[in-house]
Amino acid sequence: MSEEAINDDHLNDHYIYSVYKMLIYMGINPSDLVPNMTSEDADQNGRTASMILGIRNTQVGISIEQDNPGPYLEDGWFVSPASLVSLKQMHEAFQALESFAIEHRRRSTMNATKQTSRHEQWLIDAIIQRRLPVPERNHKLLKDDGKELTTPDMAWPDLKIAFFVDGLWWHQSREDTEIVKGFLEDESNQEYLLEHNRTRAEKDLAIRSEMSTRGWRVLSCTDRDLENQVGIQNQVRNIERMMDLVRKEQAALAQIVANRVREEPADVNTDSAFSVDDFLN
């Protein structure tokens, strides 16, 4: 059996899916995991070494009844035995618990006071499925004078990431399509619409520029970008990449601060000391 990942189309229905996720929850890097692991080594009966899952750099693995972990054990590997029946039972239990947790998180976002469009809800559901942090739906950003600057459709204040779904100004429900069609048949309405959208775009640009000066990372898409799963997953990946980028920057800044603190003389004035928050806020 070759070392290859389970086909994505069938992954959710395979017990390896649950094994992977439980190991990830325990802090294992998923890129280190090798499913259906084999090696050129064989036992005295000529059977090829095999395990259902392994990590090469630390030499640990999991085997089930039909595997042959003997050669790995002889090479000093730690191999945890498991039965196929127990793994499948664990998979069923894990799926039930995961569905429960996902639905709880999804419904908790629906209780937000901010009205959620169907496109936004699709994106939030995908964010939850990806196990990214649930966004805040009512995080108000204020101007220097205390007045509201904006309320992003989704926000992660700890990372200073905001996301906007730019929908058409009339876009409220599926039934509005015919109303819009009739509205646009009038040329004067078309001119009004163009001017309205131009004015709104200029206003949005000014708001998001000001957000950038306050250290916020701003992402956006249109509702049309969320009409299918391909578009939704593209936006989820954009959010995840931005989160990874911000976390790396925060870690780098934390290291700079730590180095600076170590270099400070012992009698430094603590009133002028600084922290990572000084960089991030």
Backbone hydrogen bonds, N-H to C=O, Kabsch-Sander energy under -0.5 kcal/mol:
donor,donor_aa,acceptor,acceptor_aa,energy
4,E,2,S,-1.1
10,H,7,N,-1.7
11,L,7,N,-0.8
11,L,8,D,-0.5
12,N,8,D,-0.5
13,D,10,H,-1.0
14,H,11,L,-1.9
17,Y,14,H,-1.5
18,S,14,H,-0.6
19,V,15,Y,-1.8
20,Y,16,I,-3.1
21,K,17,Y,-2.1
22,M,18,S,-2.5
23,L,19,V,-2.1
24,I,20,Y,-2.3
25,Y,21,K,-2.4
26,M,22,M,-1.2
27,G,24,I,-1.9
28,I,23,L,-2.3
32,D,29,N,-1.9
33,L,29,N,-0.5
33,L,30,P,-0.9
34,V,54,G,-2.7
36,N,52,I,-2.4
37,M,51,M,-1.4
39,S,49,A,-1.4
43,D,47,R,-2.0
46,G,43,D,-2.1
49,A,41,D,-2.6
50,S,68,N,-1.9
51,M,37,M,-2.4
52,I,62,I,-1.1
53,L,62,I,-1.6
54,G,34,V,-1.7
55,I,60,V,-2.7
59,Q,55,I,-1.0
60,V,55,I,-1.5
61,G,78,F,-2.2
62,I,53,L,-2.8
63,S,80,S,-1.9
67,D,64,I,-1.8
68,N,50,S,-0.6
72,Y,69,P,-0.6
73,L,69,P,-2.4
74,E,70,G,-2.3
75,D,71,P,-1.2
76,G,73,L,-1.5
77,W,72,Y,-2.3
78,F,59,Q,-2.3
79,V,77,W,-0.6
80,S,61,G,-3.0
80,S,78,F,-0.5
82,A,63,S,-2.4
87,L,83,S,-2.1
88,K,84,L,-2.1
89,Q,85,V,-2.2
90,M,86,S,-2.5
91,H,87,L,-2.1
92,E,88,K,-2.0
93,A,89,Q,-2.1
94,F,90,M,-3.0
95,Q,91,H,-2.6
96,A,92,E,-1.8
97,L,93,A,-2.2
98,E,94,F,-2.9
99,S,95,Q,-2.5
100,F,96,A,-1.9
101,A,97,L,-2.5
102,I,98,E,-2.8
103,E,99,S,-2.3
104,H,100,F,-2.1
105,R,101,A,-2.3
106,R,102,I,-2.5
107,R,103,E,-2.6
108,S,104,H,-1.8
109,T,105,R,-1.3
110,M,106,R,-0.9
111,N,107,R,-0.7
111,N,108,S,-0.6
112,A,109,T,-1.2
117,S,115,Q,-0.5
121,Q,117,S,-2.4
122,W,118,R,-2.0
123,L,119,H,-2.0
124,I,120,E,-2.7
125,D,121,Q,-2.6
126,A,122,W,-1.9
127,I,123,L,-2.3
128,I,124,I,-2.4
129,Q,125,D,-2.5
130,R,126,A,-1.8
131,R,128,I,-1.6
132,L,127,I,-2.2
136,E,155,A,-3.3
140,K,138,N,-0.9
141,L,150,T,-2.8
143,K,147,K,-3.7
146,G,143,K,-1.9
149,L,141,L,-3.9
150,T,141,L,-1.2
153,D,163,F,-0.7
154,M,163,F,-1.8
155,A,136,E,-1.5
156,W,161,I,-2.8
159,L,156,W,-1.5
160,K,156,W,-1.1
161,I,156,W,-1.5
162,A,217,R,-2.9
163,F,154,M,-2.9
164,F,219,L,-2.1
166,D,164,F,-0.7
166,D,221,C,-3.4
167,G,165,V,-1.2
171,H,168,L,-2.0
172,Q,170,W,-1.2
176,D,173,S,-1.2
177,T,174,R,-1.4
178,E,175,E,-0.6
179,I,175,E,-0.6
180,V,176,D,-2.7
181,K,177,T,-2.3
182,G,178,E,-2.2
183,F,179,I,-2.4
184,L,180,V,-2.4
185,E,181,K,-0.7
185,E,182,G,-0.7
186,D,183,F,-1.0
187,E,185,E,-0.6
190,Q,186,D,-1.6
191,E,187,E,-2.0
192,Y,188,S,-2.1
193,L,189,N,-2.7
194,L,190,Q,-2.2
195,E,191,E,-2.2
196,H,192,Y,-2.9
197,N,193,L,-2.8
198,R,194,L,-2.1
199,T,195,E,-2.6
200,R,196,H,-2.5
201,A,197,N,-2.5
202,E,198,R,-2.1
203,K,199,T,-2.0
204,D,200,R,-2.8
205,L,201,A,-2.4
206,A,202,E,-1.9
207,I,203,K,-2.2
208,R,204,D,-2.6
209,S,205,L,-2.0
210,E,206,A,-2.0
211,M,207,I,-2.0
212,S,208,R,-1.8
213,T,209,S,-1.7
214,R,210,E,-0.8
214,R,211,M,-0.8
215,G,212,S,-1.7
216,W,211,M,-2.2
217,R,160,K,-3.2
218,V,216,W,-0.6
219,L,162,A,-2.8
219,L,217,R,-0.5
221,C,164,F,-1.8
223,D,166,D,-1.2
225,D,222,T,-1.0
226,L,223,D,-1.4
227,E,224,R,-1.3
232,I,228,N,-2.2
233,Q,229,Q,-2.7
234,N,230,V,-1.8
235,Q,231,G,-1.7
236,V,232,I,-2.1
237,R,233,Q,-2.3
238,N,234,N,-1.9
239,I,235,Q,-2.3
240,E,236,V,-2.6
241,R,237,R,-2.7
242,M,238,N,-2.1
243,M,239,I,-2.4
244,D,240,E,-2.4
245,L,241,R,-2.4
246,V,242,M,-2.6
247,R,243,M,-2.5
248,K,244,D,-2.1
249,E,245,L,-2.1
250,Q,246,V,-2.7
251,A,247,R,-2.4
252,A,248,K,-2.3
253,L,249,E,-2.5
254,A,250,Q,-2.4
255,Q,251,A,-1.9
256,I,252,A,-2.1
257,V,253,L,-2.6
258,A,254,A,-2.4
259,N,255,Q,-2.5
260,R,256,I,-2.4
261,V,257,V,-2.7
262,R,258,A,-1.9
263,E,259,N,-1.3
264,E,260,R,-1.1
264,E,261,V,-0.6
268,V,265,P,-1.7
270,T,268,V,-0.6
272,S,269,N,-1.6
273,A,270,T,-1.2
278,D,275,S,-1.0
279,F,275,S,-0.7
279,F,276,V,-1.3
280,L,276,V,-1.9
281,N,277,D,-2.3
